[in-house]
Amino acid sequence: MATSVKRSIDLSPKTYEALRQIAAVQGKPVSELIRKYISDGMNVDKTSQDIDFIRRQIREELEIMLKPQINRLAKLLMRIGMMTVSFCYFNSKIVHIFAPLRDRTSYEELMTECKHNAAAYLNMRDASLDAAFREFDQNNQ
C-alpha cells in the first residue's frame, strides 16, 4: 500500500519561481513546500469551520444565560412604565384640582400639554438635555 498519492498540478511560471526561491531559502525541495502549503491551507479551512461551530455554541450559551435576565428586565421596565404613567396622571389630577380657577384649564388640555412635553423630552439628544438642565438650574437659583 502506497504512503502517498502522486498527482500533477499546473503552476504559473511566476508561482513556480516564487516557490522555488522560498524552497531554496528554506533548504527544502519544492514538492515538500507544496505539500506543506496544501496541508496548512486545509488546516485553515478546518479552523474556520471550527470557529463557526464555536461561535454558534457561544451564541446559544449566551442566549440561554441572558434570556431570563432580559425577560426580567423587560417585566421591570413594564412595571416602571406603569408606575410612571400612574404618577403622571396622579400629578396632573392634583395640579388640576389645586390650580386657581382663573388659571385652570380643562383636564384634557392639561394632559395633552403634558404628553406633548414628555414626547419632546424623550426626543431630545443628550447635549440638548444637558443644556436644558443647565438653563433650568440657572432659572431656579
Secondary structure as the mmCIF struct_conf table of DSSP 4:
data_model
#
loop_
_struct_conf.conf_type_id
_struct_conf.id
_struct_conf.beg_label_comp_id
_struct_conf.beg_label_asym_id
_struct_conf.beg_label_seq_id
_struct_conf.end_label_comp_id
_struct_conf.end_label_asym_id
_struct_conf.end_label_seq_id
BEND BEND1 THR A 3 SER A 4
HELX_RH_AL_P HELX_RH_AL_P1 PRO A 13 GLN A 26
TURN_TY1_P TURN_TY1_P1 GLY A 27 GLY A 27
HELX_RH_AL_P HELX_RH_AL_P2 VAL A 30 PHE A 98
BEND BEND2 ALA A 99 ALA A 99
TURN_TY1_P TURN_TY1_P2 LEU A 101 ASP A 103
HELX_RH_AL_P HELX_RH_AL_P3 TYR A 107 LEU A 122
TURN_TY1_P TURN_TY1_P3 ASN A 123 ASN A 123
HELX_RH_AL_P HELX_RH_AL_P4 ASP A 126 ASN A 139
TURN_TY1_P TURN_TY1_P4 ASN A 140 ASN A 140
#
